[in-house]
Amino acid sequence: MPRSYIQHALIVTLSTLAVNVMATSETPQPALVEQRIEAMKELKTQMKLIADMVRGRTEFTALAIQQAATEIAAHAPEISGLFPEGSLHSPSNALPAIWEQKAKFDRLATDLETNAVRLANNAARQSQNDSKKDFRQIGRVCAACHKHFRQKQKDDGED
């Protein structure tokens, strides 16, 4: 192989590596914080939709609950990645405890996914009672995460 080809290949490889290192650096961009806020708002929207049905405020629609629970389950595995260490800058409500108790934080995200999948399955079977139980369990997971890993809010709104 000509020497220039090898040098070119090496430069391309090193450049690609440098871009990947920069893209995954531990210094999060404000866009990541905004992305996670939007993800949490989406989870809140899906939880409210389900809450209104299981509490009798709106008609219980198994398909709507199944879709909302599936959406929650799809977002759950992304949660840990949305909280890289050091991403506490405004407007974040994250607490340093996320990184101090990372295993617990990650376990709660896994529990959220597991319970949301269970809810989607029970809703698909039109099991209103099981759906209510599953929804309460998801609420407990969310509450545990917020209690330990999120700053309290004046209006207790979700961010």
C-alpha positions in Angstrom: 0.0 0.0 0.0 1.3 3.5 -0.7 2.4 5.4 2.3 -0.1 8.3 1.6 -3.0 5.9 1.6 -2.1 4.6 5.0 -1.5 8.1 6.3 -4.9 9.1 4.9 -6.6 6.1 6.5 -5.0 6.9 9.8 -6.0 10.5 9.7 -9.6 9.5 8.9 -9.7 7.0 11.7 -8.2 9.4 14.3 -10.6 12.2 13.2 -13.6 9.8 13.6 -12.3 8.8 17.0 -11.9 12.5 18.0 -15.5 13.3 16.9 -16.9 10.3 18.8 -15.0 11.3 22.0 -16.2 14.9 21.7 -19.8 13.7 21.1 -19.7 11.5 24.3 -17.8 13.8 26.5 -19.0 14.3 30.1 -19.7 18.0 29.5 -23.4 17.9 28.6 -24.8 20.5 26.3 -27.8 22.6 27.4 -29.7 20.9 24.6 -29.4 17.6 26.5 -31.0 19.2 29.6 -33.8 20.5 27.3 -34.2 17.1 25.7 -34.6 15.4 29.1 -37.1 18.0 30.2 -39.1 17.4 27.1 -38.9 13.6 27.7 -40.1 14.0 31.2 -43.0 16.2 30.0 -43.9 13.5 27.6 -44.0 10.9 30.4 -46.1 13.3 32.4 -48.6 13.7 29.5 -48.9 9.9 29.2 -49.3 9.4 32.9 -52.0 12.1 33.1 -53.9 10.4 30.2 -53.8 7.1 32.1 -54.6 8.7 35.4 -57.7 10.3 34.1 -59.0 6.9 32.8 -58.2 4.8 35.9 -59.6 7.4 38.2 -62.9 7.6 36.2 -62.4 11.2 35.0 -62.5 10.0 31.4 -63.8 6.8 29.8 -61.5 3.8 30.2 -60.2 3.0 26.8 -57.9 0.0 26.8 -56.2 0.9 23.5 -55.4 4.4 24.7 -53.9 3.1 28.0 -52.0 0.4 26.1 -50.6 3.1 23.7 -49.7 5.4 26.6 -48.0 2.7 28.6 -46.1 1.5 25.5 -44.9 5.1 25.1 -43.7 5.2 28.7 -42.0 1.8 28.3 -40.2 3.1 25.2 -38.9 6.2 27.0 -37.8 4.4 30.2 -34.5 2.9 28.9 -33.5 6.3 27.6 -33.7 8.0 31.0 -30.3 7.1 32.4 -28.6 8.4 29.2 -30.4 11.7 29.6 -28.7 12.3 32.9 -24.9 12.3 32.2 -22.8 13.3 35.2 -22.5 17.0 35.6 -25.7 17.9 33.9 -27.1 20.0 36.8 -27.1 23.4 35.1 -30.3 25.4 34.8 -33.1 24.7 34.1 -32.4 21.2 35.4 -34.1 20.0 38.6 -31.8 17.0 38.9 -30.0 16.4 42.2 -26.4 15.2 42.5 -27.9 12.0 44.2 -28.5 10.7 40.7 -24.8 10.1 40.3 -24.1 9.3 43.9 -26.7 6.5 43.8 -26.5 5.7 40.1 -27.5 2.0 40.5 -30.7 3.0 42.4 -31.5 5.6 39.7 -30.9 3.1 36.9 -33.0 0.4 38.7 -35.9 2.8 39.0 -35.8 3.5 35.2 -35.8 -0.3 34.7 -38.7 -0.7 37.1 -40.6 2.0 35.2 -40.1 0.1 31.9 -41.2 -3.2 33.5 -44.3 -1.8 35.1 -45.3 0.1 31.9 -45.0 -3.1 29.9 -47.1 -4.9 32.4 -49.7 -2.1 32.2 -49.7 -2.2 28.4 -50.3 -6.0 28.5 -53.1 -5.8 31.0 -54.7 -3.0 29.2 -54.6 -5.1 26.0 -56.5 -7.8 27.8 -59.1 -5.1 28.9 -58.3 -5.7 32.5 -59.4 -2.5 34.2 -58.6 -3.6 37.7 -55.1 -4.9 36.8 -54.5 -1.7 34.9 -55.3 0.4 38.0 -52.9 -1.7 40.1 -50.2 -1.4 37.4 -50.7 2.4 37.1 -50.4 2.8 40.9 -47.1 0.9 40.8 -45.8 3.1 38.0 -46.8 6.1 40.1 -44.8 4.7 43.1 -41.7 4.3 40.9 -42.1 7.9 39.6 -42.6 9.2 43.2 -39.6 7.3 44.5 -37.4 8.7 41.7 -38.6 12.3 42.3 -38.3 12.0 46.0 -34.6 11.0 45.8 -33.3 12.5 42.6 -35.3 15.7 41.8 -35.5 19.0 43.5 -38.9 19.8 45.1 -40.9 22.3 43.1 -43.2 25.0 44.5 -46.1 23.9 42.4 -44.9 20.2 42.3 -45.0 20.4 38.5 -42.9 17.9 36.6 -39.7 18.9 34.8 
